[in-house]
Amino acid sequence: MADEPPKRRMVRPPTGGEEGGRSRPARLKTATGRTASSQAWLERQINDPFSARARAMGYRSRAAFKLTEIDERFRLLKRDAKVIDLGCAPGGWVQVALQRGAGRVVGVDLLPINPPLPDAQIVQMDFTDPDCPAKLLDLLGGPPDVVLSDMAPNTVGHKQTDHLRIMNLIELAADFAIEVLKPGGAFVTKAFQGGETAAVIALLKKHFADVRMVKPKASRAESSEVYFVATGFGKTGKPG
């Protein structure tokens, strides 16, 4: 599929902000009790333009712009679509899916969504729990059109261990999507450049007509974060 320029879409900003509006600048009054790294992270968040736009538009996180850009390019979130969001906290992707016309959205995360998003069904649960997939499908009322995954494991500071945890979540999300998606459905998952992702890409190519690696503009330049976008589930799967 040839790349196409993004198409503008008329959408309403989510409740809590106005597109193009200015948010009040957040300032750190004191660094007492914070480590240097946490202080730097907070200041980066405050000064980040995507974070500022997210606050102004009422999004829960800057990650909303990552999904927005992906959807502008691949047109995944069709009206009345059924969507499952894995690792949905704090809710930015759920907001985007609802804003763009999804008919039903079910999300799962270990963390609570506060304040709640009343138009979505949110499960506070470990996705790796064997009971979780069936619960998500039951709440959705059938197979999804789109499975989204922005899951990230809790890190322990050991590079190899953390990498294995990340890859395990990507593989679990891919297996879940392949098992439950409607024909023609789509799957989006966070991954990382330089990781051992060849096996996941090969798996996706067996089941989806098209698999792309995308780095949205809202993903920080210094981050190795990318997203795999797989479309056309079950149509023309390719050999690995």
C-alpha positions in Angstrom: 0.0 0.0 0.0 1.5 3.3 -1.1 1.9 6.0 1.6 -0.7 8.7 1.3 -0.6 12.2 2.7 -2.7 12.5 5.9 -6.3 13.5 5.4 -7.9 16.1 7.5 -10.8 14.9 9.6 -13.5 17.1 11.2 -13.6 16.1 14.8 -14.7 17.6 18.0 -12.2 18.0 20.8 -12.9 15.9 23.9 -14.6 17.3 26.9 -12.3 19.4 29.0 -10.5 21.6 26.4 -10.7 23.4 23.2 -8.5 22.7 20.1 -6.1 25.5 19.6 -6.7 26.8 23.1 -4.0 27.6 25.6 -3.5 25.8 28.8 -2.2 27.5 31.8 1.6 26.8 32.1 2.4 24.4 34.9 5.3 25.4 37.0 7.4 23.4 39.5 7.4 25.5 42.6 9.9 23.3 44.4 12.1 20.3 43.8 12.1 19.3 47.4 11.8 15.5 47.8 12.4 14.8 44.1 15.3 13.1 42.5 17.2 14.9 39.7 15.8 12.5 37.1 12.2 12.9 38.3 12.6 16.7 38.4 14.0 16.6 34.8 11.1 14.4 33.6 8.5 16.8 35.1 10.1 19.8 33.6 10.3 18.1 30.2 6.6 17.2 30.5 5.7 20.8 31.3 7.7 22.2 28.4 6.8 19.6 25.8 4.5 21.0 23.1 2.5 17.8 22.7 1.9 17.7 26.5 0.7 21.3 26.4 -1.6 20.6 23.5 -3.0 17.6 25.3 -3.8 19.6 28.4 -5.4 22.3 26.2 -7.6 19.8 24.3 -8.6 17.8 27.3 -6.7 14.7 26.4 -5.5 12.4 29.3 -2.0 12.2 27.8 0.2 13.3 24.8 -0.1 9.7 23.5 -3.5 10.7 22.1 -1.6 12.5 19.3 0.3 9.3 18.4 -3.0 7.4 17.7 -4.5 10.4 16.0 -1.6 10.5 13.5 -1.7 6.8 12.9 -5.5 6.9 12.3 -5.1 9.9 9.9 -2.8 7.8 7.8 -4.4 4.3 8.0 -8.1 5.2 8.7 -8.5 2.5 11.3 -11.2 3.9 13.6 -14.3 3.7 11.4 -17.7 4.8 12.7 -19.3 2.3 15.0 -16.2 0.2 15.2 -15.6 -2.1 18.1 -12.2 -1.4 19.8 -10.2 -3.1 22.5 -7.4 -1.0 24.1 -4.7 -2.9 25.9 -2.8 -0.9 28.5 -5.3 1.9 28.3 -4.3 4.1 31.3 -4.6 7.0 31.6 -7.1 6.9 28.8 -5.8 9.0 25.9 -6.3 6.4 23.3 -9.8 5.5 24.6 -10.7 9.2 24.2 -9.4 9.3 20.6 -11.3 6.1 19.6 -14.5 7.5 21.0 -14.0 10.9 19.5 -13.5 9.4 16.1 -16.7 7.5 16.1 -16.0 4.0 17.6 -19.3 2.5 18.7 -17.9 0.5 21.6 -14.6 0.7 23.4 -13.3 -1.7 26.0 -10.0 -1.0 27.8 -7.8 -2.9 30.3 -5.0 -1.8 32.5 -3.5 -2.6 35.9 -3.9 1.0 36.8 -7.3 2.7 37.4 -8.7 5.3 35.0 -9.3 8.5 37.1 -11.6 10.2 36.4 -13.6 7.5 34.7 -14.5 7.6 31.0 -18.3 6.9 31.1 -18.6 6.1 27.4 -16.1 3.2 27.6 -16.0 -0.1 29.5 -12.7 -0.2 31.5 -11.4 -3.2 33.3 -8.7 -2.9 36.0 -7.0 -6.2 35.5 -3.7 -7.8 34.4 -4.0 -8.6 30.7 -1.8 -11.7 31.3 -4.5 -13.1 33.5 -6.0 -16.1 31.6 -9.5 -14.8 32.4 -8.9 -11.4 30.9 -9.4 -12.0 27.1 -12.8 -13.6 27.6 -13.9 -10.8 29.9 -12.9 -8.2 27.3 -14.8 -9.9 24.5 -17.8 -10.3 26.7 -17.9 -6.6 27.5 -17.3 -5.7 23.9 -20.2 -7.9 22.8 -18.3 -9.7 20.0 -15.0 -9.6 18.1 -13.3 -6.3 17.7 -12.6 -4.4 14.5 -9.4 -2.9 16.0 -7.0 -4.0 18.8 -4.7 -1.3 20.2 -1.8 -1.9 22.5 0.3 0.7 24.2 1.3 -1.7 27.0 4.6 -1.3 28.7 5.9 -3.4 31.6 7.2 -2.2 34.9 10.9 -2.0 34.5 13.4 -3.4 37.0 16.5 -1.6 35.7 18.1 -4.7 34.2 18.3 -4.1 30.4 18.0 -7.7 29.3 15.2 -8.5 31.8 13.3 -5.3 30.8 13.7 -6.2 27.1 12.3 -9.7 27.6 9.3 -8.2 29.4 8.6 -5.7 26.6 8.8 -8.4 23.9 6.6 -10.7 25.9 3.8 -8.1 26.1 4.1 -7.4 22.3 3.8 -11.1 21.5 0.9 -11.5 23.9 -0.9 -8.6 22.3 -0.2 -9.9 18.8 -1.5 -13.4 19.7 -4.6 -11.9 21.2 -5.3 -9.8 18.1 -4.8 -12.7 15.8 -7.2 -14.8 17.8 -10.1 -12.3 18.2 -10.1 -9.8 15.3 -12.8 -9.6 12.7 -11.8 -10.4 9.1 -10.3 -7.2 7.7 -9.5 -5.8 11.2 -6.4 -3.9 12.3 -3.8 -4.2 15.1 -1.6 -1.4 16.5 1.2 -2.1 19.0 4.0 -0.2 20.6 7.5 -1.7 19.9 11.1 -0.5 20.1 13.7 0.0 17.4 16.7 -2.3 17.9 14.6 -4.8 19.7 14.3 -8.4 18.6 11.1 -7.7 16.7 11.7 -9.8 13.5 9.7 -12.8 14.9 6.7 -10.5 15.7 6.8 -8.9 12.2 7.0 -12.3 10.6 4.0 -13.4 12.6 1.9 -10.4 11.7 2.8 -10.7 8.0 1.3 -14.2 8.0 -2.0 -12.9 9.2 -2.3 -9.3 7.9 -2.3 -7.9 4.3 0.0 -5.0 5.3 2.4 -4.4 8.2 4.1 -1.1 8.7 6.5 0.4 11.3 5.6 4.0 12.2 7.2 6.6 14.4 4.6 9.3 15.1 5.7 12.9 15.5 4.4 12.9 19.1 6.9 10.1 19.9 10.0 11.8 21.3 12.9 11.9 18.9 15.3 10.5 21.4 13.1 7.5 22.2 13.4 4.2 20.4 9.6 3.8 20.5 7.8 2.9 17.3 4.5 1.4 16.5 3.6 -1.6 14.3 0.4 -1.1 12.3 -1.1 -4.2 10.8 -4.1 -3.9 8.6 -6.3 -6.3 6.5 -6.5 -9.2 9.0 -7.0 -12.5 7.3 -7.1 -11.1 3.8 -3.8 -11.9 2.1 -1.4 -13.1 4.9 2.1 -13.5 3.6 4.6 -16.3 4.5 7.1 -15.3 7.2 
